[in-house]
Amino acid sequence: MSNLKDMYKTVVKDPFPAEMSIRLGDQELKFKKRTWHLDNQTKGLRYGENPDQPAALYELTGGGLTLEGVEFRPAGQGLVASLDESQMVQAGKHPGKINLTDVDNGINILQYLTAKPAAVILKHNNPCGAAWSDQGLAVAVEKAFWADRIAAFGGTVVVNRPLGKDTAELINSFYFEVVAAPGFQPGALDVLKGRKNLRILEIPALGDLSVLVGQPFLEIKSLVDGGLVVQFSFRNRILSTADFLPATAKKDGVDTLARRPSAKEADDLLFAWAVEAGVSSNSIIFARDGATVSVGTGEQDRVGCVDATIAKAYTKYADSLSFKELGLSIYELKAKAKTEADLATKLADIEARTAQAKGGLPGSVAVSDGFFPFRDGVDLCIEQGITAIAQPGGSIRDHEIVEAVNAAKPQVAMVFTGQRSFKH
């Protein structure tokens, strides 16, 4: 077992070359491998997705790409790929792939949430909690944390505003492995450095992510046979509430139109659709008051994803009650309740309150990264008190979907995004 533990502390020998080029026709992108001098060693990535996988990080340093009149992101706009030792305020061991890709996906989401102070907490390259708030960064971080306290343990928190001392104290009251911010206000670093194993990254461009929006990068997927699939990266067309499309459908010559969301519902839908850009598909997100309530990821069927995301919301709600009132996770409480009668009574009370509150879902909105092939997923949302839904539209049963929200009491709003947001 000690050898296995050592694997996670070892920097794997890096066999990759110092430079790399990708040629597409007569255009070329040039890359340089990143290394850092840390702990008296000059090395690149500690390892890849697993400790026995050598890996390297390359920064785009030259060349350019334009396809069909669309200019791709040029060199000089680096974020994670441009990190140097000075930005690794507290680095510990050399960074591994998963640390950096979690930060990168946080940036991917935050590029669409620049209007307010925002925070994303990630685990295994998916957001477990996200929030934005006019009340400041500390409020956003706290709301993101309580959206999924369990999954946030040991996670990565990425924010889009300079991090103040109050937010640092809040972060230190939880357990994170990585924090990334555009800067740190006086006193904040002193607080954060109190946790010696916390990796602290300062990425100034996090404060100006709006420059990335609309400009794609070359996305590359590797196949098992060594082949490659290249594509334009996802470009979010919903950048304001005005970009949502009316949810309308026609059947037998009759047009059916869904209720438009209120201003508050539209703002929550805008927020949730931004978070959706960083979630593995199939996915469903429930959100309320500028924070995620439950994030469902990677399910194979749409209605199953809705069902799983509802169940997740109930679990997280019960856990929040249990932890705040008893200092126990919901799983610890269930284990102790088997042998302790007083805790069994408290568990029953928490479960009853969770059921009565429907896991905190009433008043939330829902977004779906793909259209609803049947109305069953929408019906499940309505049963839980969801008040508004955003989804791509385009199903052959759109008329049934719109009829479902129109028949709800009270009527549920729906809009179309006009694009799918799958992430594989």
C-alpha positions in Angstrom: 0.0 0.0 0.0 2.9 2.4 0.8 4.1 1.9 -2.8 0.7 2.9 -4.2 0.7 6.0 -2.1 4.2 6.9 -3.4 2.8 6.7 -7.0 0.7 9.8 -6.4 3.7 11.7 -5.2 6.1 10.7 -8.0 6.7 12.8 -11.1 6.6 10.3 -14.0 9.5 10.5 -16.5 8.3 12.6 -19.4 9.3 11.3 -22.9 7.5 14.0 -24.9 9.4 16.4 -27.1 10.0 20.1 -26.2 8.0 21.3 -29.3 5.0 20.1 -31.3 3.3 21.3 -34.5 -0.1 20.5 -35.9 -0.5 21.2 -39.6 -3.9 21.5 -41.2 -3.5 21.9 -44.9 -1.2 24.9 -45.4 -1.9 26.3 -41.8 0.2 25.3 -38.8 -0.2 25.6 -35.0 3.0 25.6 -33.0 3.2 24.4 -29.4 5.8 24.4 -26.7 5.9 21.9 -23.8 5.5 23.5 -20.4 7.9 22.7 -17.5 8.3 24.3 -14.1 11.1 24.5 -11.6 9.5 23.4 -8.4 10.9 21.5 -5.4 14.3 21.9 -6.9 13.2 20.0 -10.0 12.5 21.2 -13.5 9.8 18.9 -14.9 6.4 19.0 -16.7 3.2 17.4 -15.6 3.5 15.0 -12.7 1.5 12.4 -14.6 -1.7 12.1 -16.7 -5.1 10.9 -15.7 -3.5 8.1 -13.6 -0.1 7.9 -11.9 1.3 5.4 -14.4 0.5 7.5 -17.5 3.2 9.9 -18.7 1.8 13.2 -19.9 2.8 16.6 -21.1 1.2 20.0 -21.3 1.7 22.1 -24.5 1.1 25.8 -24.8 0.1 27.4 -28.2 2.9 29.7 -29.0 2.7 30.4 -32.8 0.9 30.0 -36.1 -2.8 30.4 -36.6 -5.9 28.8 -38.0 -8.8 30.2 -39.9 -11.5 28.0 -41.3 -14.4 29.2 -43.5 -13.7 32.8 -42.4 -13.7 31.9 -38.6 -10.5 32.8 -36.8 -9.5 30.4 -34.1 -8.1 31.6 -30.8 -4.5 32.7 -31.4 -1.3 32.3 -29.4 -0.9 34.8 -26.5 -4.3 34.1 -24.9 -3.1 31.3 -22.7 -4.7 30.5 -19.3 -3.9 27.2 -17.8 -1.4 26.3 -20.6 0.5 29.5 -19.8 0.9 29.1 -16.1 4.4 29.8 -14.8 6.1 29.4 -11.5 5.1 32.9 -10.3 1.5 32.1 -10.9 1.8 28.9 -8.9 1.6 30.8 -5.7 1.6 27.6 -3.7 2.2 24.6 -5.9 3.5 21.7 -3.8 4.2 18.9 -6.1 4.4 19.4 -9.9 0.8 19.7 -11.2 -1.0 16.6 -12.7 -3.4 16.6 -15.6 -6.6 16.3 -13.6 -5.7 19.4 -11.5 -5.2 21.5 -14.6 -8.2 20.1 -16.6 -10.5 20.8 -13.6 -9.3 24.4 -13.6 -9.7 24.6 -17.4 -13.3 23.4 -17.3 -14.0 26.0 -14.6 -12.7 28.6 -17.0 -14.8 27.1 -19.7 -17.9 27.7 -17.6 -16.9 31.1 -16.2 -16.3 32.6 -19.7 -20.1 32.9 -19.9 -20.6 34.2 -16.4 -18.6 37.4 -16.5 -21.5 39.7 -15.5 -21.4 38.9 -11.8 -18.9 37.5 -9.3 -19.1 33.7 -9.9 -17.6 30.5 -8.5 -17.4 27.0 -9.9 -16.4 24.0 -7.8 -15.3 21.0 -9.9 -14.6 17.3 -9.3 -13.5 14.9 -12.0 -13.9 17.6 -14.7 -17.6 18.2 -13.9 -19.1 21.1 -11.8 -20.6 19.8 -8.5 -21.7 23.3 -7.6 -21.7 26.7 -9.2 -23.2 30.1 -8.4 -23.0 33.8 -9.2 -24.2 36.7 -7.0 -24.6 40.4 -7.0 -23.7 40.2 -3.3 -20.1 39.3 -4.0 -17.7 36.5 -4.4 -17.9 35.0 -0.9 -21.7 34.6 -1.3 -21.1 32.9 -4.7 -18.5 30.5 -3.2 -20.7 29.6 -0.2 -23.8 28.9 -2.4 -21.7 26.8 -4.8 -20.3 24.8 -1.9 -23.7 24.0 -0.3 -25.1 23.0 -3.6 -23.2 19.8 -3.2 -21.1 19.7 0.0 -20.2 16.1 -0.4 -18.8 16.2 -3.9 -17.0 19.5 -3.2 -14.7 17.7 -0.7 -11.2 17.8 -2.2 -12.4 19.7 -5.2 -11.2 22.6 -7.3 -12.7 26.1 -6.9 -12.3 28.6 -9.7 -13.5 32.2 -9.4 -13.7 35.2 -11.7 -13.0 38.1 -9.3 -10.0 38.9 -7.1 -10.3 36.8 -4.0 -10.6 38.7 -0.7 -9.7 37.7 2.8 -13.4 36.9 3.7 -13.6 34.5 0.7 -10.3 32.9 1.6 -11.4 32.3 5.2 -14.6 30.7 3.8 -12.5 28.5 1.4 -10.3 27.4 4.3 -13.2 26.4 6.4 -13.9 23.6 3.7 -11.4 21.2 2.2 -10.3 22.0 -1.4 -7.2 20.9 -3.2 -7.0 23.7 -5.8 -8.1 27.3 -5.8 -7.7 29.5 -8.9 -8.4 33.3 -9.0 -7.5 36.3 -11.2 -5.8 37.9 -8.1 -5.7 38.1 -4.4 -6.6 41.0 -2.1 -4.5 41.9 0.9 -4.6 39.2 3.6 -6.2 36.5 1.4 -2.9 34.6 0.6 -1.9 34.6 4.2 -5.1 32.8 5.0 -5.0 30.4 2.1 -1.4 29.4 2.8 -2.5 28.2 6.1 -3.4 25.0 4.3 0.0 23.7 3.2 -1.4 21.2 0.6 -3.7 23.7 -1.1 -2.5 24.5 -4.6 -3.0 28.2 -5.2 -3.1 29.5 -8.8 -3.2 33.1 -9.8 -4.4 33.5 -13.4 -4.9 37.2 -14.2 -6.9 36.5 -17.4 -9.7 35.0 -15.2 -10.8 38.5 -14.7 -11.3 39.2 -18.4 -12.8 36.0 -19.8 -15.3 37.8 -22.1 -12.6 38.1 -24.7 -12.8 34.3 -25.3 -16.5 34.2 -26.1 -17.4 33.4 -29.6 -13.8 32.6 -30.7 -13.3 28.8 -31.0 -10.3 26.7 -30.5 -9.3 23.5 -32.2 -10.7 20.6 -30.2 -9.1 17.2 -30.7 -10.5 13.8 -29.7 -8.2 10.8 -29.9 -9.6 7.4 -31.0 -8.5 4.0 -29.7 -6.9 3.2 -33.1 -4.8 6.4 -33.0 -7.1 8.3 -35.2 -8.3 11.9 -34.5 -11.5 13.7 -34.6 -11.1 17.5 -34.9 -13.9 20.0 -34.4 -14.7 23.6 -33.7 -15.1 24.0 -29.9 -18.6 24.7 -28.5 -19.8 28.2 -29.0 -22.6 29.3 -26.7 -25.3 31.2 -28.6 -27.2 32.1 -25.4 -25.2 35.1 -24.0 -28.2 37.0 -22.7 -31.8 36.3 -21.8 -32.9 37.9 -25.1 -31.1 35.0 -27.0 -33.6 32.4 -25.8 -36.1 31.4 -28.5 -39.9 31.0 -28.0 -40.8 27.4 -27.3 -43.3 26.8 -30.1 -44.5 23.7 -32.0 -46.9 22.9 -34.8 -49.2 19.9 -35.2 -52.1 19.5 -37.6 -51.6 23.1 -38.6 -52.0 24.4 -35.1 -49.3 26.4 -33.4 -48.7 25.8 -29.7 -46.6 28.4 -27.7 -45.2 28.0 -24.2 -45.2 30.7 -21.5 -42.2 32.9 -21.6 -40.1 32.9 -18.3 -40.2 35.8 -15.9 -37.1 38.0 -15.6 -35.9 36.0 -12.6 -36.6 32.6 -14.3 -34.8 33.8 -17.4 -31.8 34.9 -15.4 -31.6 31.5 -13.7 -31.9 29.8 -17.0 -29.1 31.9 -18.5 -26.9 31.0 -15.5 -27.7 27.3 -15.7 -27.2 27.1 -19.5 -23.7 28.6 -19.0 -22.9 25.9 -16.4 -24.2 23.3 -18.9 -21.3 24.1 -21.2 -19.0 22.3 -18.7 -21.2 19.2 -17.9 -20.8 15.7 -19.4 -23.8 14.7 -21.4 -26.6 13.5 -21.1 -27.1 16.1 -18.4 -29.8 18.0 -16.6 -29.2 21.0 -14.3 -31.7 22.4 -11.7 -30.9 25.9 -10.5 -32.5 28.6 -8.3 -31.4 32.1 -7.2 -28.2 32.0 -9.2 -26.9 28.7 -7.9 -27.1 25.1 -8.9 -29.5 22.9 -6.9 -28.5 19.6 -8.5 -26.3 18.7 -11.5 -27.0 15.4 -13.3 -24.1 14.2 -15.5 -23.3 11.4 -18.0 -26.6 9.5 -18.1 -27.5 7.4 -21.1 -31.2 8.4 -21.3 -32.9 11.7 -20.9 -35.7 10.7 -18.5 -33.2 8.6 -16.5 -31.0 11.7 -16.1 -34.0 13.8 -14.9 -34.8 11.1 -12.4 -31.2 10.8 -11.2 -30.8 14.5 -10.8 -34.0 14.7 -8.8 -32.7 11.9 -6.5 -29.4 13.8 -6.2 -31.2 17.0 -5.1 -33.0 15.1 -2.3 -29.8 13.5 -1.1 -27.9 16.9 -1.1 -30.8 18.6 0.7 -30.9 15.9 3.4 -27.2 16.0 3.8 -27.2 19.8 4.2 -29.8 19.4 7.1 -27.8 16.6 8.6 -24.5 18.3 8.5 -25.7 21.7 9.7 -27.7 20.3 12.5 -25.7 17.2 13.6 -22.3 17.6 12.1 -22.8 14.3 10.3 -23.1 13.6 6.6 -26.4 11.9 5.6 -24.4 8.7 5.0 -22.8 8.8 8.5 -26.2 9.5 10.0 -27.8 6.6 8.2 -25.0 4.3 9.5 -25.3 5.5 13.1 -29.1 5.4 13.0 -28.9 1.6 12.7 -27.7 1.2 16.2 -28.7 4.5 17.9 -32.4 5.1 18.5 -32.1 8.9 19.0 -30.3 9.3 15.7 -32.8 7.0 14.0 -35.5 9.5 15.1 -33.5 12.4 13.8 -32.9 10.6 10.5 -36.6 10.0 10.1 -37.3 13.7 10.8 -34.7 14.9 8.2 -36.1 12.5 5.6 -39.6 13.7 6.3 -38.6 17.4 5.9 -36.6 16.6 2.8 -39.7 14.9 1.2 -41.9 17.8 2.2 -39.5 20.3 0.7 -39.1 18.1 -2.4 -35.3 18.3 -2.0 -35.4 22.1 -2.4 -36.5 21.9 -6.0 -39.8 23.9 -6.0 -39.2 27.3 -7.6 -36.1 26.0 -9.5 -35.6 26.1 -13.2 -34.2 23.3 -15.4 -32.0 23.1 -18.4 -31.3 20.1 -20.6 -28.3 19.8 -22.9 -30.4 17.9 -25.5 -34.0 18.0 -26.5 -36.7 15.9 -24.8 -37.6 12.9 -27.0 -40.7 12.3 -24.9 -42.6 14.4 -22.4 -41.8 12.0 -19.5 -38.7 13.9 -18.4 -40.7 17.2 -18.5 -43.5 15.7 -16.4 -41.0 14.6 -13.8 -39.7 18.2 -13.6 -43.2 19.6 -13.3 -44.0 17.1 -10.4 -41.1 18.5 -8.5 -42.2 22.2 -8.8 -39.9 23.3 -11.5 -41.2 26.6 -12.9 -39.3 27.1 -16.1 -37.3 24.9 -18.6 -34.7 25.7 -21.3 -33.9 23.0 -23.9 -32.6 22.9 -27.5 -36.0 22.0 -29.1 -36.2 20.1 -32.3 -37.8 16.9 -31.2 -40.5 15.4 -33.4 -42.6 15.5 -30.2 -42.0 19.2 -29.4 -45.8 19.7 -29.5 -46.3 17.2 -26.7 -43.5 18.8 -24.7 -45.0 22.3 -25.0 -48.5 20.9 -24.2 -47.1 19.4 -21.0 -45.8 22.7 -19.7 -48.9 24.5 -20.8 -51.1 22.0 -19.0 -49.2 22.3 -15.7 -50.9 24.0 -12.8 -49.4 26.6 -12.4 -48.3 26.9 -16.0 -44.5 26.2 -16.5 -42.4 28.4 -18.8 -40.3 27.0 -21.6 -37.8 28.4 -24.0 -35.6 26.9 -26.7 -31.9 27.4 -27.0 -31.7 26.6 -30.7 -28.5 24.6 -30.1 -27.4 21.4 -28.3 -24.7 21.4 -25.6 -23.4 17.9 -25.6 -20.0 17.4 -24.1 -18.3 13.9 -24.5 
